[in-house]
Amino acid sequence: MACCCKEDQQGNTDLFARLSCPDASSPSPPSLILSPMNSNFKALSSADLLQSILERLPPRDLARSTCVCRLWRAVASDRAMLERAFAGPWGVKRVVGTPSSTAFWRCCSLTRFAISHRLVRGDTVAGLALKYSVQVIDIKRLNNMMSDHGIYSRERLLIPIAKPELLLGATCYIELDKHARREVAVLYLDGGPSDPSDCQSGNSMSDMERRKKKILDSVRRSLHVDDGTAEYYLSAANGDPRAAMMQYSEDLRWEQQSPHM
């Protein structure tokens, strides 16, 4: 057995040497092609060595490697492997939570991250854009807002990250924001979420909640506004959709008559 092992090791050593220093005078035979299907290349059949190789790949290439074979899929689908590939480019220390789909890990762009800002009295979209050095339209797009009125019915806003250095050594939390209707890795500058269960969407919905949602959708479609604006006018009208639409029409008419105020 010892002799066989030595022969295999010597064969792999010769293979690496010929791959790294090819001889131009002698063409390489087809057996020297670097491929996981090559029986001579036994290095890729070791899970530990394969992990050290795949962890250097970007998320998209790591996702492609799962299609090679069962061993590659098992190694490339490991939670720690996916987290390192996703967080590594930005220096994120840890990503807490499990996304609803593994497709979340395939894109590690800066748009996958957002800052959680807890709204207080006096906050405005323009003021937050100035504070965090981002564009107003980017905040509205990230939070699924069509109007500035949507800020009044929310407890927080997701802010795009303009300074990547904020992510260095940080801990982010994967959350599905019910207003923004998107899943992002949220950065809390003031520590962490006060109640992690608030960030998770419930699977069950009572009859009362269904009726409220139905009314909210009806008002939103009628006014051609986002959910936050429709919820604000419904709350101001004590849940009366007719009064909510009348109040919105009055506010819109006032804004058109006083464009410079």
C-alpha positions in Angstrom: 0.0 0.0 0.0 2.8 2.4 0.8 4.3 1.9 -2.6 1.0 2.6 -4.3 0.6 5.9 -2.3 4.1 7.0 -3.2 3.5 6.3 -6.9 0.2 8.3 -6.8 1.9 11.2 -5.1 4.8 11.1 -7.5 2.3 11.0 -10.4 0.5 14.1 -9.1 3.8 15.9 -8.6 4.9 15.2 -12.1 1.5 16.3 -13.4 1.7 19.7 -11.6 5.2 20.1 -12.8 4.3 19.5 -16.4 1.3 21.8 -16.1 3.2 24.7 -14.5 6.3 24.3 -16.8 5.0 23.0 -20.2 7.6 22.1 -22.8 6.8 23.9 -26.1 8.8 21.3 -28.1 6.6 18.4 -27.0 2.8 18.9 -27.2 0.8 18.0 -24.1 -1.3 14.8 -24.4 -5.0 15.1 -23.8 -4.6 13.4 -20.4 -2.9 16.5 -19.0 -5.9 18.7 -19.3 -6.8 20.1 -15.9 -10.3 18.8 -15.4 -12.3 17.2 -12.5 -13.2 14.4 -14.9 -9.5 13.5 -15.5 -8.8 10.3 -13.5 -5.1 11.4 -13.1 -6.1 14.6 -11.3 -7.1 13.2 -7.9 -6.7 16.4 -6.0 -10.2 17.6 -6.8 -11.7 14.5 -5.2 -10.5 15.6 -1.7 -13.2 17.6 0.1 -10.7 19.6 2.2 -8.6 20.6 -0.8 -11.6 21.3 -2.9 -12.9 23.7 -0.3 -9.7 25.6 -0.2 -9.9 26.1 -3.9 -13.6 26.9 -4.2 -13.6 29.4 -1.4 -11.5 31.7 -3.7 -14.2 31.9 -6.3 -16.7 34.7 -6.6 -20.3 33.9 -5.8 -21.5 33.4 -9.4 -18.7 31.0 -10.2 -19.2 29.2 -6.9 -22.9 28.7 -7.9 -21.8 27.3 -11.3 -19.4 24.8 -9.6 -22.5 23.1 -7.9 -23.3 21.6 -11.4 -20.1 19.6 -11.7 -20.8 16.6 -9.5 -22.3 15.7 -6.1 -19.0 16.3 -4.2 -18.6 19.8 -5.7 -22.3 20.5 -5.0 -21.9 19.4 -1.3 -18.8 21.6 -0.8 -20.0 24.6 -2.7 -23.4 24.6 -1.0 -22.0 24.8 2.5 -23.5 27.7 4.4 -20.1 28.9 5.7 -18.7 28.8 2.1 -21.6 30.8 0.7 -21.3 33.4 3.5 -17.6 33.9 3.0 -18.0 34.4 -0.8 -20.8 36.8 -0.2 -19.3 38.9 2.6 -15.6 38.6 1.7 -15.4 41.4 -1.0 -16.7 44.0 1.5 -14.9 42.8 4.7 -18.2 41.9 6.5 -17.4 39.9 9.6 -20.6 37.9 9.8 -24.0 37.5 8.1 -26.8 36.4 10.4 -29.9 34.7 9.1 -30.9 32.4 6.3 -32.3 33.9 3.0 -35.6 32.6 1.5 -33.6 31.3 -1.5 -30.0 30.3 -2.1 -30.0 32.7 -5.1 -29.6 35.5 -2.6 -25.9 34.5 -2.2 -25.1 34.7 -5.9 -24.9 38.5 -6.1 -22.6 40.2 -3.6 -23.0 43.7 -5.0 -23.3 46.7 -2.7 -27.0 46.9 -3.5 -27.5 43.7 -1.4 -26.7 45.7 1.7 -28.6 48.5 3.4 -28.6 50.6 6.5 -31.5 50.4 8.9 -32.6 53.9 10.0 -35.2 54.1 12.8 -37.5 57.0 11.9 -38.1 59.8 14.5 -40.2 62.9 14.4 -38.9 65.4 11.9 -37.2 62.9 9.6 -37.7 63.5 5.9 -36.5 61.6 2.8 -34.5 64.6 1.6 -32.9 65.0 5.1 -31.9 61.3 5.3 -30.5 61.5 1.8 -28.3 64.4 2.8 -27.3 62.6 6.1 -26.2 59.4 4.4 -24.8 61.0 1.2 -27.2 59.2 -1.1 -29.8 60.2 -3.7 -33.5 60.7 -2.8 -34.6 58.5 -5.7 -32.3 55.7 -4.4 -34.0 55.7 -1.0 -37.5 55.7 -2.6 -36.5 52.9 -5.0 -35.0 50.7 -2.2 -38.1 51.2 0.0 -40.7 50.8 -2.7 -42.0 54.4 -2.2 -43.7 56.5 -4.9 -44.2 59.5 -2.7 -42.7 61.2 0.4 -45.9 60.5 2.3 -44.9 56.9 2.6 -42.5 57.8 5.4 -45.2 58.5 7.9 -46.6 55.0 8.1 -43.2 53.3 8.7 -41.0 52.7 11.7 -37.8 52.6 9.7 -36.3 53.1 6.2 -33.7 51.2 4.4 -30.8 53.4 3.3 -28.5 52.5 0.5 -24.8 52.2 1.5 -22.7 54.9 -0.2 -19.6 54.2 1.9 -18.4 50.6 1.7 -16.0 51.1 4.6 -19.0 51.0 6.9 -19.2 47.2 6.2 -15.6 46.5 7.4 -15.8 44.1 10.4 -19.6 44.6 10.6 -22.4 42.1 11.3 -25.3 42.2 8.9 -28.8 40.6 9.3 -30.6 39.0 6.4 -34.2 40.5 6.5 -37.2 40.6 4.3 -38.6 44.1 4.7 -42.4 44.0 4.4 -42.6 47.6 3.0 -39.6 47.4 0.6 -40.7 43.9 -0.4 -37.1 42.8 -0.9 -34.5 40.8 1.0 -31.3 42.5 1.9 -28.4 42.2 4.4 -29.2 45.0 6.9 -26.5 46.9 8.8 -27.5 48.4 12.1 -25.2 51.3 13.0 -26.6 51.4 16.5 -26.0 47.8 17.4 -28.5 45.2 16.2 -32.3 44.6 15.7 -34.3 45.1 18.9 -36.5 42.2 18.1 -35.3 39.8 15.3 -38.8 38.3 15.0 -40.1 41.7 13.7 -38.0 41.2 10.6 -39.6 37.9 9.7 -42.8 37.8 7.7 -45.5 35.7 9.2 -47.0 32.8 7.2 -50.5 33.0 8.7 -52.9 35.9 8.4 -56.1 36.5 10.3 -59.4 37.4 8.6 -59.2 40.9 9.9 -55.7 41.3 8.5 -56.9 40.0 5.1 -59.7 42.5 5.0 -57.4 45.4 5.9 -55.0 44.3 3.2 -57.8 44.1 0.7 -58.9 47.6 1.5 -55.3 48.9 1.4 -54.7 47.3 -2.0 -58.0 48.9 -3.3 -57.0 52.4 -2.1 -53.5 52.0 -3.4 -54.7 51.1 -6.9 -57.3 53.9 -6.9 -54.9 56.6 -5.8 -51.9 55.2 -7.9 -49.6 55.5 -4.8 -47.4 53.1 -2.8 -48.5 51.1 0.2 -47.1 53.5 2.7 -49.0 56.5 1.3 -52.3 54.5 1.1 -51.8 53.3 4.7 -51.1 56.8 5.9 -54.4 58.2 4.4 -56.4 55.2 5.6 -55.1 55.7 9.2 -55.9 59.4 9.0 -59.4 58.6 7.9 -59.9 55.9 10.6 -60.0 53.1 8.0 -62.7 54.7 5.8 -61.5 54.3 2.2 -63.8 56.9 0.8 -62.7 59.5 3.3 -59.0 58.5 2.6 -59.4 59.1 -1.1 -61.1 62.4 -0.6 -58.4 63.6 1.8 -55.7 62.6 -0.7 -57.5 64.5 -3.5 -57.7 67.6 -1.3 -54.0 67.4 -0.5 -53.1 66.8 -4.2 -55.3 69.8 -5.2 -53.6 72.0 -2.6 -50.1 71.0 -3.8 -51.1 71.9 -7.4 -52.5 75.2 -6.4 -49.5 76.1 -4.2 -46.4 74.9 -6.1 -44.0 77.3 -4.5 -45.0 76.9 -0.9 
